[in-house]
Amino acid sequence: DIQMTQSPSSLSASVGDRVTITCQASQDITNNLNWYQQKPGKAPKLLIYDASNLQPGVPSRFSGGGSGTDFTFTITSLQPEDIATYYCQQYDSVLPSLTFGGGTKVEIK
Amino acid sequence: QVQLQESGPGLVKPSETLSLTCTVSDGSFSSNSYYWNWIRQPPGKGLEWIGTIYYSGSTYYSPSLKSRVTISVDTSKKQFSLKLSSVTAADTAVYYCARSVVVVLASTRLNHWGQGTLVTVSS
């Protein structure tokens, strides 16, 4: 099974800061990687799909990159409403199985 | 915009079977463009994929839960269901149903989620 290692597990940053989260796959997953935002008490929301594609309606301050085994998720200018936990998720290119990273909790300093 | 709604008991006794249903609001349920998924999240912890079903009834389960999980579909009611047997306190979690986009055979991105339902396993 493919394992997803997400880091850091938590971070604290100031409004306006650039925030970067990384996700590492245990084997090459090409660009089969999505990013989600989850606010307390809510379901996750898709932000980025296929490593770098912005889901329609999602603000452009969110972006994703990478391929193979190493991926990044960036918030270019942190806003108060971005306080949430962010998860990466990989998908198998042949069979419908999914794996999530452990999550990164983002807080305001 | 499609909506998904989970329903079922909020409290299940240890060793019994957890049963949940997800109702889909629109005709996308019978489309070959989507898979239908169950995901869970223990309190204060991360997300765990449980399994996936296609409208035709084909199923795929997490290896760690495969021996206890059954997912089924009722296309006439636009519903899919989860059964998890022999539950313990470790199965206490918020259970989400979600729709994913099919690309070739892959279940790719989860672009619509239910609100989630908390199931507690306790005597």
Interface residues (C-beta under 8 A of the other chain):
Chain A: D1 N32 N34 Y36 Q38 K42 A43 P44 K45 L46 Y49 D50 Q55 Y87 Q89 Y91 D92 S93 V94 L95 P96 S97 L98 T99 F100 G101 G102 G103
Chain B: Y35 N37 I39 G46 L47 E48 W49 T52 Y54 Y60 S62 P63 Y96 A98 S100 V102 V104 L105 A106 S107 T108 R109 L110 N111 W113 G114 Q115 G116
